[in-house]
Amino acid sequence: MPIDSFSGQPIAKGTGLMYVKKDGTTYWFANRKSEMNFMKLGRIPSETKWTSTYHKEKGIRLKAEKAQEDKAKTK
């Protein structure tokens, strides 16, 4: 099952859009919203709040901040 290249959502069988560039790079999109945000608007998935990439990086960022706070408290 393919995964949306922008939002990270799984794409149901028989749906979605596959976009292939001239250099052979393949992008999968679950819906028009993902396609437009990535291709036309040029948005970055890690900076768009409704994508799974954003939430993954936010979790990593929060863990790093907490570790720094704990380290500062022990000094």
Secondary structure, DSSP 4 states (H G I P E B T S, - for coil): --B-TTT--B--TT-SEEEE-TTS-EEEESSHHHHIIIIIS---GGGSTTSHHHHHHHHHHHHHHHHHHHHHHH-
